[in-house]
Amino acid sequence: EVQLVESGGGLVQPGGSLRLSCAASGFSVGSVVMSWVRQAPGKGPEWVSMITIGGSTTYAVSVKGRFTISRDNARNTLYLQMNDLKPEDTASYYCRTSGGSRGQGTQVTVSS
């Protein structure tokens, strides 16, 4: 059974950093394309970043240069390092497989 569990969210001041984790089970994170997606209150899902099987990464324009996606195949975990956070980054963040499986999400709130 595919399971994804996100963690690492919280309340942070503008300019701060957080690292999100997505612990996977039932499959290997290195064997599929993995993405981070976020959804702010009252808005639709917004794709944030993706990492391919080969390790290539892509980012939404809104986070490029500030966020970094990575994975640890040995820990079977996907990460999202978020730096220079802005209030507009406030959202629930979840990881998603290319097959559509997703976790429950972790809340990120950027506020002074």
Buried (B, 14 or more C-beta within 10 A) or exposed (E): EBEBBBEBBEEBEEEBEBEBBBBBEEBEBBEBBBBBBBBBEEEEBBEBBBBEEEEEEEBBEEBEEBBBBBBEEEEBBBBBBBBEBBEEBBBBBBBBBEEEBBBEBBEBBBEE
